[in-house]
Amino acid sequence: LIKKYKNPVLVFKTEEPGTKQKLAIENNSIETISYDLIGHLINDAIVMGAKPLSVQDCIVCGKMEKNVILKIVSSLSNACKENGCLLTGGETSEQPGVVEAGTYILTASIVGVVEKDLIIDGSKIKEGDIVLALASNGIHTNGISLVRKIMKQNPKILNEKIDGKSFIKNVLVPHRCYYNCLKDLFGNKGLAGLAHITGGGIKENLNRILPKNLDASIDVKKIKVLNIFKILKKFGNLEDKDMFRTFNMGVGITAVVKKSFAEKAKKHLKKFGVDTYEIGKIIKGKGEVILK
């Protein structure tokens, strides 16, 4: 594979699905948290334009339960295969007295590769470029500590039905992985930047790829906020500012594209069932994201 690259650059990332693990295990949802981990991990690598190659996992537990370990490993492996890479091994560590029995802590690391000349790092972003939102499919893996706090303070939220599913099932929907829908756009000159929207929201993730002399002006009214976030706002009595800092609010990836490429990109992503729409533009500034 590496022979196909003139100047291959390796991309590395380590990730864990945070406190969502606790909710998943409590609700017998091992498979979904495994997909969460892989989805988040791959997204962090591919925003550089990288092809994911291999993943190594690490499972720490208080007591090793064979059926649980098998579920975790098989789910991690399947999630990798569905997104163009392989689970090549890892570590399973039983630590009684350190971790309680029934508790599982997951982490994983990924290796990806990208042609040096095709790295997507935001350096090609120019004034007048368009910011597109690639819709998330739920909370993903950020803000779960706040979700758990709201659940504890206002248990009535658990009775809520959202889009035909229980509240907890909505929370546990696995983190969407965007590799399959984005890979055919890598290398296109119309794609200038990608940002994975995780902790810190759009403001603290999109800013990482902005040149120092440009801002991203985002019209929050254009964002299609998912119903799960509206419920969390209501039961948690949260301010919009806090919501946008903690959650993705319905935007899983932001893509900065040339104006002439925007419609083509939206059409391509729609084929993969990813709702994609304009939420802002690039203007002169100082490397910041402005939420209007």
C-alpha positions in Angstrom: 0.0 0.0 0.0 2.7 2.5 1.0 4.3 2.0 -2.5 1.4 3.8 -3.9 2.5 7.0 -2.1 5.4 9.2 -3.3 5.8 10.9 0.1 3.7 9.0 2.6 3.0 10.8 5.9 1.7 8.7 8.8 -1.1 10.0 11.0 -1.4 8.8 14.6 -4.2 9.3 17.1 -5.3 7.8 20.5 -8.8 8.1 21.7 -11.4 6.9 24.3 -15.1 7.3 24.3 -15.2 9.1 27.7 -18.0 8.6 30.3 -20.3 7.4 27.6 -18.7 4.0 28.4 -20.4 4.0 31.8 -23.9 4.6 30.3 -23.3 1.9 27.6 -22.2 -0.7 30.1 -25.1 0.1 32.5 -27.5 -0.3 29.6 -26.0 -3.5 28.2 -24.9 -1.7 25.0 -21.3 -2.9 24.6 -21.5 -3.0 20.8 -22.6 0.7 20.5 -19.7 2.0 22.6 -17.2 0.0 20.5 -18.6 1.7 17.4 -18.4 5.0 19.2 -14.7 4.5 19.9 -13.8 3.6 16.3 -16.0 6.3 14.8 -14.4 9.1 16.9 -10.9 7.7 16.3 -11.2 7.5 12.5 -12.8 10.9 12.3 -9.9 12.5 14.1 -7.5 10.9 11.6 -9.4 11.5 8.3 -9.8 15.3 8.8 -6.1 15.3 7.7 -7.1 13.6 4.5 -5.7 10.3 5.8 -6.7 6.8 4.9 -7.1 4.7 8.1 -4.9 1.6 8.1 -4.9 -0.1 11.5 -6.2 0.1 15.0 -4.9 -1.3 18.3 -7.2 -1.5 21.2 -6.7 -1.5 25.0 -9.3 -2.9 27.3 -8.9 -2.5 31.1 -11.4 -4.2 33.4 -11.9 -5.3 37.0 -12.9 -8.8 36.1 -12.5 -10.4 32.7 -15.8 -11.8 31.4 -15.2 -13.7 28.2 -18.5 -13.0 26.6 -18.1 -9.2 27.2 -14.5 -9.2 25.9 -15.6 -11.1 22.8 -18.4 -8.6 22.1 -16.1 -5.7 22.5 -13.4 -7.1 20.2 -15.8 -8.3 17.5 -17.6 -5.0 17.5 -14.4 -3.0 17.3 -13.2 -5.3 14.4 -16.5 -5.0 12.5 -16.5 -1.2 12.9 -12.9 -1.1 11.5 -13.7 -3.3 8.5 -16.8 -1.1 7.7 -14.5 1.9 7.5 -11.6 0.6 5.5 -9.1 -0.5 8.2 -8.3 -3.4 10.4 -8.1 -4.1 14.1 -4.6 -5.6 14.3 -4.4 -6.4 18.0 -4.1 -4.8 21.4 -4.1 -5.4 25.1 -6.6 -6.7 27.6 -5.7 -6.0 31.2 -7.6 -7.4 34.2 -6.9 -5.1 37.2 -8.8 -6.3 40.3 -8.6 -3.8 43.2 -7.9 -1.0 40.7 -11.0 -1.2 38.6 -14.4 -2.5 39.9 -15.7 -5.8 38.5 -18.2 -5.0 35.7 -16.3 -1.9 34.7 -14.6 -1.8 31.3 -12.4 1.1 30.2 -11.7 1.2 26.4 -9.1 3.1 24.5 -7.6 2.6 21.0 -4.9 4.0 18.7 -5.0 4.4 15.0 -2.4 4.7 12.2 -3.4 6.3 8.9 -1.5 7.5 5.9 -1.7 10.5 3.6 0.2 11.8 0.6 2.3 14.7 1.8 1.0 17.1 -0.9 -2.6 16.1 -0.2 -2.6 16.7 3.6 -5.8 18.7 4.5 -4.6 21.2 7.2 -6.5 24.3 6.4 -3.6 26.1 4.9 -5.5 26.5 1.6 -8.5 28.2 3.2 -9.2 31.6 1.6 -11.5 34.5 2.1 -14.9 33.7 0.5 -14.8 30.0 1.1 -18.0 28.3 2.3 -18.4 26.4 5.6 -20.5 23.3 5.3 -22.1 21.3 8.1 -22.1 17.5 7.9 -24.9 16.4 10.1 -24.2 14.4 13.2 -26.5 11.5 14.1 -26.7 12.4 17.8 -24.6 13.4 20.8 -21.6 11.3 19.6 -19.1 11.0 22.4 -18.9 14.5 23.9 -20.9 16.1 26.7 -21.9 12.8 28.2 -20.8 13.9 31.7 -23.3 16.8 31.5 -26.0 14.4 30.1 -25.5 12.1 33.2 -25.7 15.1 35.5 -29.0 16.2 33.9 -30.3 12.6 34.2 -29.4 12.6 37.9 -30.9 16.0 38.6 -34.0 15.5 36.5 -34.8 11.8 36.1 -38.0 12.6 34.2 -35.9 13.1 31.1 -35.6 9.3 30.9 -39.3 9.2 30.0 -38.9 11.3 26.9 -39.3 9.8 23.5 -37.3 11.3 20.8 -37.8 10.4 17.1 -39.6 7.2 18.2 -36.9 6.0 20.5 -36.3 6.3 24.3 -34.1 9.0 25.6 -31.3 6.6 26.6 -31.3 4.9 23.2 -30.9 8.3 21.6 -27.9 9.0 23.8 -26.3 5.7 23.0 -26.5 6.0 19.2 -22.9 5.4 18.0 -20.7 8.2 16.9 -21.1 8.6 13.1 -18.0 7.8 11.1 -17.5 10.0 8.0 -14.7 8.2 6.2 -16.8 6.4 3.6 -18.6 9.5 2.6 -15.5 11.8 2.5 -12.8 9.6 1.1 -13.7 10.3 -2.6 -13.4 14.0 -1.9 -9.8 13.8 -0.6 -7.4 15.3 -3.1 -10.0 17.6 -4.6 -8.7 21.2 -4.7 -12.2 22.4 -3.8 -11.9 20.9 -0.3 -9.8 23.2 1.8 -10.4 22.1 5.4 -12.1 19.6 7.7 -12.8 19.8 11.4 -14.2 17.1 13.6 -16.7 18.7 16.0 -16.1 17.2 19.4 -15.6 18.8 22.9 -15.6 22.5 22.6 -18.1 22.5 19.8 -17.7 24.3 16.5 -16.0 27.3 18.1 -13.1 25.3 19.6 -12.6 22.8 16.8 -13.0 24.7 13.5 -10.6 27.4 14.7 -7.8 24.8 14.7 -7.5 24.8 10.9 -8.1 28.5 10.3 -5.2 30.6 9.0 -4.2 33.4 11.4 -5.7 36.2 9.2 -9.1 34.6 8.6 -12.2 34.0 10.7 -15.1 31.6 10.1 -18.4 33.4 10.5 -21.1 30.9 11.5 -24.8 31.7 11.4 -26.2 29.5 14.3 -29.7 29.9 13.0 -28.8 27.8 9.9 -27.7 24.9 12.1 -30.3 22.1 12.1 -30.2 21.3 15.8 -31.2 17.7 16.6 -34.2 17.1 18.9 -32.0 15.4 21.5 -30.2 18.7 22.1 -33.5 20.5 22.5 -34.6 18.1 25.1 -31.3 18.4 27.0 -31.6 22.2 26.9 -35.1 22.0 28.3 -34.5 19.6 31.1 -31.0 20.9 32.0 -32.1 24.6 31.8 -29.0 25.3 29.7 -27.9 28.5 28.0 -27.3 28.4 24.2 -23.7 29.4 24.8 -23.1 26.4 27.1 -24.9 24.1 24.6 -22.7 25.1 21.7 -19.5 24.8 23.8 -20.4 21.3 25.1 -22.2 19.6 22.3 -21.9 19.2 18.5 -25.5 20.5 18.3 -26.2 18.5 15.1 -22.9 19.1 13.3 -20.4 16.2 13.2 -17.9 17.6 10.8 -17.4 21.1 9.3 -16.0 21.2 5.8 -14.5 24.4 4.4 -14.9 24.3 0.6 -14.4 26.6 -2.4 -17.7 28.3 -3.4 -17.6 26.6 -6.8 -17.3 23.1 -5.1 -20.0 23.5 -2.5 -22.9 22.1 -4.5 -20.9 19.2 -5.8 -19.8 18.3 -2.3 -23.3 18.5 -0.9 -24.6 16.3 -3.7 -21.9 13.7 -3.1 -22.4 13.5 0.6 -26.2 13.2 0.1 -25.6 9.9 -1.7 -24.3 8.5 1.6 -27.3 9.8 3.6 -25.3 12.7 5.2 -27.3 15.9 5.3 -24.9 18.6 4.3 -25.7 22.3 4.2 -24.1 25.8 4.4 -23.7 27.4 7.8 -21.1 30.1 7.3 -18.3 31.6 5.3 -14.7 32.6 5.7 -13.9 36.3 6.2 -10.9 38.4 7.1 -10.0 38.2 10.8 -7.6 36.6 13.3 -8.1 32.9 13.2 -11.3 32.7 15.2 -14.8 31.2 14.9 -17.6 33.8 15.3 -21.0 32.3 16.2 -23.6 34.9 15.0 
